[in-house]
Amino acid sequence: MERLYAVCCGIDVHKKILVACLRTKQSTEIRSFGASTQDLLDLVD
């Protein structure tokens, strides 16, 4: 049996950049963030 999620997020972590992909049933959003403290706080928001 497959488990299906309504919302999921994947994060690809590199040395200077993080790329987050948020998927819902209706849309997909991909955003890039830097690795500084302020950029990481933006990612959390």
C-alpha positions as CSV (number, residue, x, y, z in Angstrom):
1,M,0.0,0.0,0.0
2,E,1.3,3.4,-1.0
3,R,1.3,6.3,1.5
4,L,0.3,9.6,0.0
5,Y,1.0,13.0,1.6
6,A,-0.9,16.2,0.9
7,V,2.1,18.4,1.4
8,C,5.8,17.5,1.3
9,C,9.1,19.4,1.1
10,G,12.6,18.4,0.0
11,I,15.8,20.3,0.7
12,D,19.0,20.0,-1.3
13,V,21.9,21.2,0.8
14,H,25.1,22.5,-0.7
15,K,28.1,24.5,0.7
16,K,26.8,28.0,-0.1
17,I,23.1,27.4,-1.2
18,L,20.1,25.4,-0.2
19,V,17.3,24.6,-2.6
20,A,13.8,23.8,-1.2
21,C,11.0,22.2,-3.2
22,L,7.5,22.4,-1.6
23,R,4.8,20.3,-3.3
24,T,1.1,20.3,-2.6
25,K,-1.7,18.7,-4.6
26,Q,-2.3,22.0,-6.4
27,S,1.2,23.4,-6.9
28,T,5.0,23.1,-6.8
29,E,7.3,25.9,-5.5
30,I,11.1,25.8,-5.8
31,R,13.1,28.4,-3.9
32,S,16.9,28.9,-3.3
33,F,18.4,30.2,-0.1
34,G,21.9,31.2,0.9
35,A,23.7,29.6,3.8
36,S,23.9,32.7,6.1
37,T,22.0,32.9,9.4
38,Q,19.4,35.3,8.0
39,D,18.9,33.2,4.9
40,L,18.3,30.1,7.0
41,L,15.8,32.1,9.1
42,D,14.0,33.0,5.9
43,L,13.9,29.4,4.9
44,V,12.2,28.5,8.2
45,D,9.5,31.2,7.6
